[in-house]
Amino acid sequence: MSFRFRGGSNASSGMGVAEHCKGTFLELQRKKAHRYAVYDFDFVTSDNCQKSKIFFIAWSPESSRIRAKMLYATSKGRLRHDLDGVHYEIQATDSTEMELDVLRERVY
């Protein structure tokens, strides 16, 4: 999903959501079509410093068909290659593998 800055008189409203982003979200809701996520994880270190790390999360449940998993893995590889600046990658097969505690363990 992508965002765009709204300039001019709406500048105080901050970031706006691009139209194609809304369409992709609706497709996700209806068809469960998109399973990748890029998440900017903000945290505070033990030294009280504000930090941020970017996670690439791939969701592929154990119950998925083999062919779907293979296609997903191939697509994931291409997408991940183009995403410069990702700090951590998570391959989740269960929702517990994407919980905030898991992210915290990775960054500490």
Phi and psi restraints in degrees (range 20) as a CNS / XPLOR table:
assign (resid 1 and name C) (resid 2 and name N)
       (resid 2 and name CA) (resid 2 and name C) 1.0 -129.3 20.0 2
assign (resid 2 and name N) (resid 2 and name CA)
       (resid 2 and name C) (resid 3 and name N) 1.0 159.3 20.0 2
assign (resid 2 and name C) (resid 3 and name N)
       (resid 3 and name CA) (resid 3 and name C) 1.0 -123.7 20.0 2
assign (resid 3 and name N) (resid 3 and name CA)
       (resid 3 and name C) (resid 4 and name N) 1.0 160.2 20.0 2
assign (resid 3 and name C) (resid 4 and name N)
       (resid 4 and name CA) (resid 4 and name C) 1.0 -137.1 20.0 2
assign (resid 4 and name N) (resid 4 and name CA)
       (resid 4 and name C) (resid 5 and name N) 1.0 149.6 20.0 2
assign (resid 4 and name C) (resid 5 and name N)
       (resid 5 and name CA) (resid 5 and name C) 1.0 -82.9 20.0 2
assign (resid 5 and name N) (resid 5 and name CA)
       (resid 5 and name C) (resid 6 and name N) 1.0 135.1 20.0 2
assign (resid 5 and name C) (resid 6 and name N)
       (resid 6 and name CA) (resid 6 and name C) 1.0 -96.1 20.0 2
assign (resid 6 and name N) (resid 6 and name CA)
       (resid 6 and name C) (resid 7 and name N) 1.0 117.0 20.0 2
assign (resid 6 and name C) (resid 7 and name N)
       (resid 7 and name CA) (resid 7 and name C) 1.0 -93.0 20.0 2
assign (resid 7 and name N) (resid 7 and name CA)
       (resid 7 and name C) (resid 8 and name N) 1.0 -171.7 20.0 2
assign (resid 7 and name C) (resid 8 and name N)
       (resid 8 and name CA) (resid 8 and name C) 1.0 69.3 20.0 2
assign (resid 8 and name N) (resid 8 and name CA)
       (resid 8 and name C) (resid 9 and name N) 1.0 -141.1 20.0 2
assign (resid 8 and name C) (resid 9 and name N)
       (resid 9 and name CA) (resid 9 and name C) 1.0 -69.3 20.0 2
assign (resid 9 and name N) (resid 9 and name CA)
       (resid 9 and name C) (resid 10 and name N) 1.0 -17.5 20.0 2
assign (resid 9 and name C) (resid 10 and name N)
       (resid 10 and name CA) (resid 10 and name C) 1.0 -93.6 20.0 2
assign (resid 10 and name N) (resid 10 and name CA)
       (resid 10 and name C) (resid 11 and name N) 1.0 9.5 20.0 2
assign (resid 10 and name C) (resid 11 and name N)
       (resid 11 and name CA) (resid 11 and name C) 1.0 -58.7 20.0 2
assign (resid 11 and name N) (resid 11 and name CA)
       (resid 11 and name C) (resid 12 and name N) 1.0 -31.3 20.0 2
assign (resid 11 and name C) (resid 12 and name N)
       (resid 12 and name CA) (resid 12 and name C) 1.0 -71.3 20.0 2
assign (resid 12 and name N) (resid 12 and name CA)
       (resid 12 and name C) (resid 13 and name N) 1.0 -13.6 20.0 2
assign (resid 12 and name C) (resid 13 and name N)
       (resid 13 and name CA) (resid 13 and name C) 1.0 -80.7 20.0 2
assign (resid 13 and name N) (resid 13 and name CA)
       (resid 13 and name C) (resid 14 and name N) 1.0 -7.0 20.0 2
assign (resid 13 and name C) (resid 14 and name N)
       (resid 14 and name CA) (resid 14 and name C) 1.0 80.6 20.0 2
assign (resid 14 and name N) (resid 14 and name CA)
       (resid 14 and name C) (resid 15 and name N) 1.0 -137.6 20.0 2
assign (resid 14 and name C) (resid 15 and name N)
       (resid 15 and name CA) (resid 15 and name C) 1.0 -84.7 20.0 2
assign (resid 15 and name N) (resid 15 and name CA)
       (resid 15 and name C) (resid 16 and name N) 1.0 143.3 20.0 2
assign (resid 15 and name C) (resid 16 and name N)
       (resid 16 and name CA) (resid 16 and name C) 1.0 -114.4 20.0 2
assign (resid 16 and name N) (resid 16 and name CA)
       (resid 16 and name C) (resid 17 and name N) 1.0 158.6 20.0 2
assign (resid 16 and name C) (resid 17 and name N)
       (resid 17 and name CA) (resid 17 and name C) 1.0 -93.3 20.0 2
assign (resid 17 and name N) (resid 17 and name CA)
       (resid 17 and name C) (resid 18 and name N) 1.0 128.5 20.0 2
assign (resid 17 and name C) (resid 18 and name N)
       (resid 18 and name CA) (resid 18 and name C) 1.0 -66.8 20.0 2
assign (resid 18 and name N) (resid 18 and name CA)
       (resid 18 and name C) (resid 19 and name N) 1.0 148.0 20.0 2
assign (resid 18 and name C) (resid 19 and name N)
       (resid 19 and name CA) (resid 19 and name C) 1.0 -58.1 20.0 2
assign (resid 19 and name N) (resid 19 and name CA)
       (resid 19 and name C) (resid 20 and name N) 1.0 -42.2 20.0 2
assign (resid 19 and name C) (resid 20 and name N)
       (resid 20 and name CA) (resid 20 and name C) 1.0 -64.2 20.0 2
assign (resid 20 and name N) (resid 20 and name CA)
       (resid 20 and name C) (resid 21 and name N) 1.0 -25.4 20.0 2
assign (resid 20 and name C) (resid 21 and name N)
       (resid 21 and name CA) (resid 21 and name C) 1.0 -67.3 20.0 2
assign (resid 21 and name N) (resid 21 and name CA)
       (resid 21 and name C) (resid 22 and name N) 1.0 -41.8 20.0 2
assign (resid 21 and name C) (resid 22 and name N)
       (resid 22 and name CA) (resid 22 and name C) 1.0 -63.3 20.0 2
assign (resid 22 and name N) (resid 22 and name CA)
       (resid 22 and name C) (resid 23 and name N) 1.0 -41.5 20.0 2
assign (resid 22 and name C) (resid 23 and name N)
       (resid 23 and name CA) (resid 23 and name C) 1.0 -64.2 20.0 2
assign (resid 23 and name N) (resid 23 and name CA)
       (resid 23 and name C) (resid 24 and name N) 1.0 -40.9 20.0 2
assign (resid 23 and name C) (resid 24 and name N)
       (resid 24 and name CA) (resid 24 and name C) 1.0 -64.9 20.0 2
assign (resid 24 and name N) (resid 24 and name CA)
       (resid 24 and name C) (resid 25 and name N) 1.0 -39.5 20.0 2
assign (resid 24 and name C) (resid 25 and name N)
       (resid 25 and name CA) (resid 25 and name C) 1.0 -63.6 20.0 2
assign (resid 25 and name N) (resid 25 and name CA)
       (resid 25 and name C) (resid 26 and name N) 1.0 -43.3 20.0 2
assign (resid 25 and name C) (resid 26 and name N)
       (resid 26 and name CA) (resid 26 and name C) 1.0 -63.2 20.0 2
assign (resid 26 and name N) (resid 26 and name CA)
       (resid 26 and name C) (resid 27 and name N) 1.0 -38.2 20.0 2
assign (resid 26 and name C) (resid 27 and name N)
       (resid 27 and name CA) (resid 27 and name C) 1.0 -64.2 20.0 2
assign (resid 27 and name N) (resid 27 and name CA)
       (resid 27 and name C) (resid 28 and name N) 1.0 -39.0 20.0 2
assign (resid 27 and name C) (resid 28 and name N)
       (resid 28 and name CA) (resid 28 and name C) 1.0 -61.8 20.0 2
assign (resid 28 and name N) (resid 28 and name CA)
       (resid 28 and name C) (resid 29 and name N) 1.0 -45.4 20.0 2
assign (resid 28 and name C) (resid 29 and name N)
       (resid 29 and name CA) (resid 29 and name C) 1.0 -62.2 20.0 2
assign (resid 29 and name N) (resid 29 and name CA)
       (resid 29 and name C) (resid 30 and name N) 1.0 -44.9 20.0 2
assign (resid 29 and name C) (resid 30 and name N)
       (resid 30 and name CA) (resid 30 and name C) 1.0 -79.3 20.0 2
assign (resid 30 and name N) (resid 30 and name CA)
       (resid 30 and name C) (resid 31 and name N) 1.0 -45.7 20.0 2
assign (resid 30 and name C) (resid 31 and name N)
       (resid 31 and name CA) (resid 31 and name C) 1.0 -108.9 20.0 2
assign (resid 31 and name N) (resid 31 and name CA)
       (resid 31 and name C) (resid 32 and name N) 1.0 -7.4 20.0 2
assign (resid 31 and name C) (resid 32 and name N)
       (resid 32 and name CA) (resid 32 and name C) 1.0 53.4 20.0 2
assign (resid 32 and name N) (resid 32 and name CA)
       (resid 32 and name C) (resid 33 and name N) 1.0 39.5 20.0 2
assign (resid 32 and name C) (resid 33 and name N)
       (resid 33 and name CA) (resid 33 and name C) 1.0 -79.6 20.0 2
assign (resid 33 and name N) (resid 33 and name CA)
       (resid 33 and name C) (resid 34 and name N) 1.0 -25.1 20.0 2
assign (resid 33 and name C) (resid 34 and name N)
       (resid 34 and name CA) (resid 34 and name C) 1.0 -115.1 20.0 2
assign (resid 34 and name N) (resid 34 and name CA)
       (resid 34 and name C) (resid 35 and name N) 1.0 127.6 20.0 2
assign (resid 34 and name C) (resid 35 and name N)
       (resid 35 and name CA) (resid 35 and name C) 1.0 -121.3 20.0 2
assign (resid 35 and name N) (resid 35 and name CA)
       (resid 35 and name C) (resid 36 and name N) 1.0 4.5 20.0 2
assign (resid 35 and name C) (resid 36 and name N)
       (resid 36 and name CA) (resid 36 and name C) 1.0 -94.9 20.0 2
assign (resid 36 and name N) (resid 36 and name CA)
       (resid 36 and name C) (resid 37 and name N) 1.0 153.8 20.0 2
assign (resid 36 and name C) (resid 37 and name N)
       (resid 37 and name CA) (resid 37 and name C) 1.0 -144.2 20.0 2
assign (resid 37 and name N) (resid 37 and name CA)
       (resid 37 and name C) (resid 38 and name N) 1.0 143.6 20.0 2
assign (resid 37 and name C) (resid 38 and name N)
       (resid 38 and name CA) (resid 38 and name C) 1.0 -118.6 20.0 2
assign (resid 38 and name N) (resid 38 and name CA)
       (resid 38 and name C) (resid 39 and name N) 1.0 122.6 20.0 2
assign (resid 38 and name C) (resid 39 and name N)
       (resid 39 and name CA) (resid 39 and name C) 1.0 -126.4 20.0 2
assign (resid 39 and name N) (resid 39 and name CA)
       (resid 39 and name C) (resid 40 and name N) 1.0 126.3 20.0 2
assign (resid 39 and name C) (resid 40 and name N)
       (resid 40 and name CA) (resid 40 and name C) 1.0 -92.1 20.0 2
assign (resid 40 and name N) (resid 40 and name CA)
       (resid 40 and name C) (resid 41 and name N) 1.0 106.3 20.0 2
assign (resid 40 and name C) (resid 41 and name N)
       (resid 41 and name CA) (resid 41 and name C) 1.0 -95.0 20.0 2
assign (resid 41 and name N) (resid 41 and name CA)
       (resid 41 and name C) (resid 42 and name N) 1.0 112.6 20.0 2
assign (resid 41 and name C) (resid 42 and name N)
       (resid 42 and name CA) (resid 42 and name C) 1.0 -92.8 20.0 2
assign (resid 42 and name N) (resid 42 and name CA)
       (resid 42 and name C) (resid 43 and name N) 1.0 138.1 20.0 2
assign (resid 42 and name C) (resid 43 and name N)
       (resid 43 and name CA) (resid 43 and name C) 1.0 -153.9 20.0 2
assign (resid 43 and name N) (resid 43 and name CA)
       (resid 43 and name C) (resid 44 and name N) 1.0 167.5 20.0 2
assign (resid 43 and name C) (resid 44 and name N)
       (resid 44 and name CA) (resid 44 and name C) 1.0 -115.9 20.0 2
assign (resid 44 and name N) (resid 44 and name CA)
       (resid 44 and name C) (resid 45 and name N) 1.0 129.3 20.0 2
assign (resid 44 and name C) (resid 45 and name N)
       (resid 45 and name CA) (resid 45 and name C) 1.0 -76.2 20.0 2
assign (resid 45 and name N) (resid 45 and name CA)
       (resid 45 and name C) (resid 46 and name N) 1.0 172.0 20.0 2
assign (resid 45 and name C) (resid 46 and name N)
       (resid 46 and name CA) (resid 46 and name C) 1.0 -64.9 20.0 2
assign (resid 46 and name N) (resid 46 and name CA)
       (resid 46 and name C) (resid 47 and name N) 1.0 -20.6 20.0 2
assign (resid 46 and name C) (resid 47 and name N)
       (resid 47 and name CA) (resid 47 and name C) 1.0 -86.9 20.0 2
assign (resid 47 and name N) (resid 47 and name CA)
       (resid 47 and name C) (resid 48 and name N) 1.0 8.6 20.0 2
assign (resid 47 and name C) (resid 48 and name N)
       (resid 48 and name CA) (resid 48 and name C) 1.0 65.4 20.0 2
assign (resid 48 and name N) (resid 48 and name CA)
       (resid 48 and name C) (resid 49 and name N) 1.0 35.0 20.0 2
assign (resid 48 and name C) (resid 49 and name N)
       (resid 49 and name CA) (resid 49 and name C) 1.0 -102.0 20.0 2
assign (resid 49 and name N) (resid 49 and name CA)
       (resid 49 and name C) (resid 50 and name N) 1.0 134.0 20.0 2
assign (resid 49 and name C) (resid 50 and name N)
       (resid 50 and name CA) (resid 50 and name C) 1.0 -76.9 20.0 2
assign (resid 50 and name N) (resid 50 and name CA)
       (resid 50 and name C) (resid 51 and name N) 1.0 125.2 20.0 2
assign (resid 50 and name C) (resid 51 and name N)
       (resid 51 and name CA) (resid 51 and name C) 1.0 -129.9 20.0 2
assign (resid 51 and name N) (resid 51 and name CA)
       (resid 51 and name C) (resid 52 and name N) 1.0 166.5 20.0 2
assign (resid 51 and name C) (resid 52 and name N)
       (resid 52 and name CA) (resid 52 and name C) 1.0 -146.5 20.0 2
assign (resid 52 and name N) (resid 52 and name CA)
       (resid 52 and name C) (resid 53 and name N) 1.0 133.9 20.0 2
assign (resid 52 and name C) (resid 53 and name N)
       (resid 53 and name CA) (resid 53 and name C) 1.0 -130.7 20.0 2
assign (resid 53 and name N) (resid 53 and name CA)
       (resid 53 and name C) (resid 54 and name N) 1.0 141.6 20.0 2
assign (resid 53 and name C) (resid 54 and name N)
       (resid 54 and name CA) (resid 54 and name C) 1.0 -98.6 20.0 2
assign (resid 54 and name N) (resid 54 and name CA)
       (resid 54 and name C) (resid 55 and name N) 1.0 127.1 20.0 2
assign (resid 54 and name C) (resid 55 and name N)
       (resid 55 and name CA) (resid 55 and name C) 1.0 -107.3 20.0 2
assign (resid 55 and name N) (resid 55 and name CA)
       (resid 55 and name C) (resid 56 and name N) 1.0 138.2 20.0 2
assign (resid 55 and name C) (resid 56 and name N)
       (resid 56 and name CA) (resid 56 and name C) 1.0 -105.2 20.0 2
assign (resid 56 and name N) (resid 56 and name CA)
       (resid 56 and name C) (resid 57 and name N) 1.0 120.2 20.0 2
assign (resid 56 and name C) (resid 57 and name N)
       (resid 57 and name CA) (resid 57 and name C) 1.0 -115.3 20.0 2
assign (resid 57 and name N) (resid 57 and name CA)
       (resid 57 and name C) (resid 58 and name N) 1.0 125.4 20.0 2
assign (resid 57 and name C) (resid 58 and name N)
       (resid 58 and name CA) (resid 58 and name C) 1.0 -111.7 20.0 2
assign (resid 58 and name N) (resid 58 and name CA)
       (resid 58 and name C) (resid 59 and name N) 1.0 126.9 20.0 2
assign (resid 58 and name C) (resid 59 and name N)
       (resid 59 and name CA) (resid 59 and name C) 1.0 -109.1 20.0 2
assign (resid 59 and name N) (resid 59 and name CA)
       (resid 59 and name C) (resid 60 and name N) 1.0 116.6 20.0 2
assign (resid 59 and name C) (resid 60 and name N)
       (resid 60 and name CA) (resid 60 and name C) 1.0 -143.5 20.0 2
assign (resid 60 and name N) (resid 60 and name CA)
       (resid 60 and name C) (resid 61 and name N) 1.0 89.7 20.0 2
assign (resid 60 and name C) (resid 61 and name N)
       (resid 61 and name CA) (resid 61 and name C) 1.0 -62.9 20.0 2
assign (resid 61 and name N) (resid 61 and name CA)
       (resid 61 and name C) (resid 62 and name N) 1.0 150.7 20.0 2
assign (resid 61 and name C) (resid 62 and name N)
       (resid 62 and name CA) (resid 62 and name C) 1.0 -56.8 20.0 2
assign (resid 62 and name N) (resid 62 and name CA)
       (resid 62 and name C) (resid 63 and name N) 1.0 -29.4 20.0 2
assign (resid 62 and name C) (resid 63 and name N)
       (resid 63 and name CA) (resid 63 and name C) 1.0 -76.2 20.0 2
assign (resid 63 and name N) (resid 63 and name CA)
       (resid 63 and name C) (resid 64 and name N) 1.0 -6.5 20.0 2
assign (resid 63 and name C) (resid 64 and name N)
       (resid 64 and name CA) (resid 64 and name C) 1.0 -66.8 20.0 2
assign (resid 64 and name N) (resid 64 and name CA)
       (resid 64 and name C) (resid 65 and name N) 1.0 150.6 20.0 2
assign (resid 64 and name C) (resid 65 and name N)
       (resid 65 and name CA) (resid 65 and name C) 1.0 -70.0 20.0 2
assign (resid 65 and name N) (resid 65 and name CA)
       (resid 65 and name C) (resid 66 and name N) 1.0 150.6 20.0 2
assign (resid 65 and name C) (resid 66 and name N)
       (resid 66 and name CA) (resid 66 and name C) 1.0 -57.5 20.0 2
assign (resid 66 and name N) (resid 66 and name CA)
       (resid 66 and name C) (resid 67 and name N) 1.0 -45.1 20.0 2
assign (resid 66 and name C) (resid 67 and name N)
       (resid 67 and name CA) (resid 67 and name C) 1.0 -61.4 20.0 2
assign (resid 67 and name N) (resid 67 and name CA)
       (resid 67 and name C) (resid 68 and name N) 1.0 -42.6 20.0 2
assign (resid 67 and name C) (resid 68 and name N)
       (resid 68 and name CA) (resid 68 and name C) 1.0 -63.6 20.0 2
assign (resid 68 and name N) (resid 68 and name CA)
       (resid 68 and name C) (resid 69 and name N) 1.0 -39.7 20.0 2
assign (resid 68 and name C) (resid 69 and name N)
       (resid 69 and name CA) (resid 69 and name C) 1.0 -63.7 20.0 2
assign (resid 69 and name N) (resid 69 and name CA)
       (resid 69 and name C) (resid 70 and name N) 1.0 -40.4 20.0 2
assign (resid 69 and name C) (resid 70 and name N)
       (resid 70 and name CA) (resid 70 and name C) 1.0 -65.9 20.0 2
assign (resid 70 and name N) (resid 70 and name CA)
       (resid 70 and name C) (resid 71 and name N) 1.0 -45.0 20.0 2
assign (resid 70 and name C) (resid 71 and name N)
       (resid 71 and name CA) (resid 71 and name C) 1.0 -62.8 20.0 2
assign (resid 71 and name N) (resid 71 and name CA)
       (resid 71 and name C) (resid 72 and name N) 1.0 -42.3 20.0 2
assign (resid 71 and name C) (resid 72 and name N)
       (resid 72 and name CA) (resid 72 and name C) 1.0 -61.3 20.0 2
assign (resid 72 and name N) (resid 72 and name CA)
       (resid 72 and name C) (resid 73 and name N) 1.0 -45.8 20.0 2
assign (resid 72 and name C) (resid 73 and name N)
       (resid 73 and name CA) (resid 73 and name C) 1.0 -62.0 20.0 2
assign (resid 73 and name N) (resid 73 and name CA)
       (resid 73 and name C) (resid 74 and name N) 1.0 -41.5 20.0 2
assign (resid 73 and name C) (resid 74 and name N)
       (resid 74 and name CA) (resid 74 and name C) 1.0 -64.4 20.0 2
assign (resid 74 and name N) (resid 74 and name CA)
       (resid 74 and name C) (resid 75 and name N) 1.0 -46.6 20.0 2
assign (resid 74 and name C) (resid 75 and name N)
       (resid 75 and name CA) (resid 75 and name C) 1.0 -63.6 20.0 2
assign (resid 75 and name N) (resid 75 and name CA)
       (resid 75 and name C) (resid 76 and name N) 1.0 -40.8 20.0 2
assign (resid 75 and name C) (resid 76 and name N)
       (resid 76 and name CA) (resid 76 and name C) 1.0 -60.2 20.0 2
assign (resid 76 and name N) (resid 76 and name CA)
       (resid 76 and name C) (resid 77 and name N) 1.0 -42.9 20.0 2
assign (resid 76 and name C) (resid 77 and name N)
       (resid 77 and name CA) (resid 77 and name C) 1.0 -59.5 20.0 2
assign (resid 77 and name N) (resid 77 and name CA)
       (resid 77 and name C) (resid 78 and name N) 1.0 -44.0 20.0 2
assign (resid 77 and name C) (resid 78 and name N)
       (resid 78 and name CA) (resid 78 and name C) 1.0 -65.7 20.0 2
assign (resid 78 and name N) (resid 78 and name CA)
       (resid 78 and name C) (resid 79 and name N) 1.0 -46.2 20.0 2
assign (resid 78 and name C) (resid 79 and name N)
       (resid 79 and name CA) (resid 79 and name C) 1.0 -64.0 20.0 2
assign (resid 79 and name N) (resid 79 and name CA)
       (resid 79 and name C) (resid 80 and name N) 1.0 -47.3 20.0 2
assign (resid 79 and name C) (resid 80 and name N)
       (resid 80 and name CA) (resid 80 and name C) 1.0 -61.0 20.0 2
assign (resid 80 and name N) (resid 80 and name CA)
       (resid 80 and name C) (resid 81 and name N) 1.0 -36.2 20.0 2
assign (resid 80 and name C) (resid 81 and name N)
       (resid 81 and name CA) (resid 81 and name C) 1.0 -61.2 20.0 2
assign (resid 81 and name N) (resid 81 and name CA)
       (resid 81 and name C) (resid 82 and name N) 1.0 -34.7 20.0 2
assign (resid 81 and name C) (resid 82 and name N)
       (resid 82 and name CA) (resid 82 and name C) 1.0 -84.7 20.0 2
assign (resid 82 and name N) (resid 82 and name CA)
       (resid 82 and name C) (resid 83 and name N) 1.0 -10.6 20.0 2
assign (resid 82 and name C) (resid 83 and name N)
       (resid 83 and name CA) (resid 83 and name C) 1.0 -94.5 20.0 2
assign (resid 83 and name N) (resid 83 and name CA)
       (resid 83 and name C) (resid 84 and name N) 1.0 89.7 20.0 2
assign (resid 83 and name C) (resid 84 and name N)
       (resid 84 and name CA) (resid 84 and name C) 1.0 -80.1 20.0 2
assign (resid 84 and name N) (resid 84 and name CA)
       (resid 84 and name C) (resid 85 and name N) 1.0 134.7 20.0 2
assign (resid 84 and name C) (resid 85 and name N)
       (resid 85 and name CA) (resid 85 and name C) 1.0 104.0 20.0 2
assign (resid 85 and name N) (resid 85 and name CA)
       (resid 85 and name C) (resid 86 and name N) 1.0 1.9 20.0 2
assign (resid 85 and name C) (resid 86 and name N)
       (resid 86 and name CA) (resid 86 and name C) 1.0 -75.1 20.0 2
assign (resid 86 and name N) (resid 86 and name CA)
       (resid 86 and name C) (resid 87 and name N) 1.0 132.6 20.0 2
assign (resid 86 and name C) (resid 87 and name N)
       (resid 87 and name CA) (resid 87 and name C) 1.0 -89.7 20.0 2
assign (resid 87 and name N) (resid 87 and name CA)
       (resid 87 and name C) (resid 88 and name N) 1.0 -38.6 20.0 2
assign (resid 87 and name C) (resid 88 and name N)
       (resid 88 and name CA) (resid 88 and name C) 1.0 -136.8 20.0 2
assign (resid 88 and name N) (resid 88 and name CA)
       (resid 88 and name C) (resid 89 and name N) 1.0 149.5 20.0 2
assign (resid 88 and name C) (resid 89 and name N)
       (resid 89 and name CA) (resid 89 and name C) 1.0 -123.8 20.0 2
assign (resid 89 and name N) (resid 89 and name CA)
       (resid 89 and name C) (resid 90 and name N) 1.0 135.4 20.0 2
assign (resid 89 and name C) (resid 90 and name N)
       (resid 90 and name CA) (resid 90 and name C) 1.0 -121.8 20.0 2
assign (resid 90 and name N) (resid 90 and name CA)
       (resid 90 and name C) (resid 91 and name N) 1.0 127.5 20.0 2
assign (resid 90 and name C) (resid 91 and name N)
       (resid 91 and name CA) (resid 91 and name C) 1.0 -104.3 20.0 2
assign (resid 91 and name N) (resid 91 and name CA)
       (resid 91 and name C) (resid 92 and name N) 1.0 101.3 20.0 2
assign (resid 91 and name C) (resid 92 and name N)
       (resid 92 and name CA) (resid 92 and name C) 1.0 -99.6 20.0 2
assign (resid 92 and name N) (resid 92 and name CA)
       (resid 92 and name C) (resid 93 and name N) 1.0 132.5 20.0 2
assign (resid 92 and name C) (resid 93 and name N)
       (resid 93 and name CA) (resid 93 and name C) 1.0 -113.4 20.0 2
assign (resid 93 and name N) (resid 93 and name CA)
       (resid 93 and name C) (resid 94 and name N) 1.0 -6.8 20.0 2
assign (resid 93 and name C) (resid 94 and name N)
       (resid 94 and name CA) (resid 94 and name C) 1.0 -143.7 20.0 2
assign (resid 94 and name N) (resid 94 and name CA)
       (resid 94 and name C) (resid 95 and name N) 1.0 145.5 20.0 2
assign (resid 94 and name C) (resid 95 and name N)
       (resid 95 and name CA) (resid 95 and name C) 1.0 -61.5 20.0 2
assign (resid 95 and name N) (resid 95 and name CA)
       (resid 95 and name C) (resid 96 and name N) 1.0 -26.1 20.0 2
assign (resid 95 and name C) (resid 96 and name N)
       (resid 96 and name CA) (resid 96 and name C) 1.0 -67.3 20.0 2
assign (resid 96 and name N) (resid 96 and name CA)
       (resid 96 and name C) (resid 97 and name N) 1.0 -19.0 20.0 2
assign (resid 96 and name C) (resid 97 and name N)
       (resid 97 and name CA) (resid 97 and name C) 1.0 -79.2 20.0 2
assign (resid 97 and name N) (resid 97 and name CA)
       (resid 97 and name C) (resid 98 and name N) 1.0 -1.4 20.0 2
assign (resid 97 and name C) (resid 98 and name N)
       (resid 98 and name CA) (resid 98 and name C) 1.0 -118.7 20.0 2
assign (resid 98 and name N) (resid 98 and name CA)
       (resid 98 and name C) (resid 99 and name N) 1.0 8.7 20.0 2
assign (resid 98 and name C) (resid 99 and name N)
       (resid 99 and name CA) (resid 99 and name C) 1.0 -70.3 20.0 2
assign (resid 99 and name N) (resid 99 and name CA)
       (resid 99 and name C) (resid 100 and name N) 1.0 158.5 20.0 2
assign (resid 99 and name C) (resid 100 and name N)
       (resid 100 and name CA) (resid 100 and name C) 1.0 -58.1 20.0 2
assign (resid 100 and name N) (resid 100 and name CA)
       (resid 100 and name C) (resid 101 and name N) 1.0 -35.0 20.0 2
assign (resid 100 and name C) (resid 101 and name N)
       (resid 101 and name CA) (resid 101 and name C) 1.0 -61.7 20.0 2
assign (resid 101 and name N) (resid 101 and name CA)
       (resid 101 and name C) (resid 102 and name N) 1.0 -35.6 20.0 2
assign (resid 101 and name C) (resid 102 and name N)
       (resid 102 and name CA) (resid 102 and name C) 1.0 -66.1 20.0 2
assign (resid 102 and name N) (resid 102 and name CA)
       (resid 102 and name C) (resid 103 and name N) 1.0 -43.3 20.0 2
assign (resid 102 and name C) (resid 103 and name N)
       (resid 103 and name CA) (resid 103 and name C) 1.0 -62.6 20.0 2
assign (resid 103 and name N) (resid 103 and name CA)
       (resid 103 and name C) (resid 104 and name N) 1.0 -43.3 20.0 2
assign (resid 103 and name C) (resid 104 and name N)
       (resid 104 and name CA) (resid 104 and name C) 1.0 -60.0 20.0 2
assign (resid 104 and name N) (resid 104 and name CA)
       (resid 104 and name C) (resid 105 and name N) 1.0 -42.1 20.0 2
assign (resid 104 and name C) (resid 105 and name N)
       (resid 105 and name CA) (resid 105 and name C) 1.0 -60.7 20.0 2
assign (resid 105 and name N) (resid 105 and name CA)
       (resid 105 and name C) (resid 106 and name N) 1.0 -36.5 20.0 2
assign (resid 105 and name C) (resid 106 and name N)
       (resid 106 and name CA) (resid 106 and name C) 1.0 -67.3 20.0 2
assign (resid 106 and name N) (resid 106 and name CA)
       (resid 106 and name C) (resid 107 and name N) 1.0 -39.2 20.0 2
assign (resid 106 and name C) (resid 107 and name N)
       (resid 107 and name CA) (resid 107 and name C) 1.0 -84.3 20.0 2
assign (resid 107 and name N) (resid 107 and name CA)
       (resid 107 and name C) (resid 108 and name N) 1.0 -16.6 20.0 2
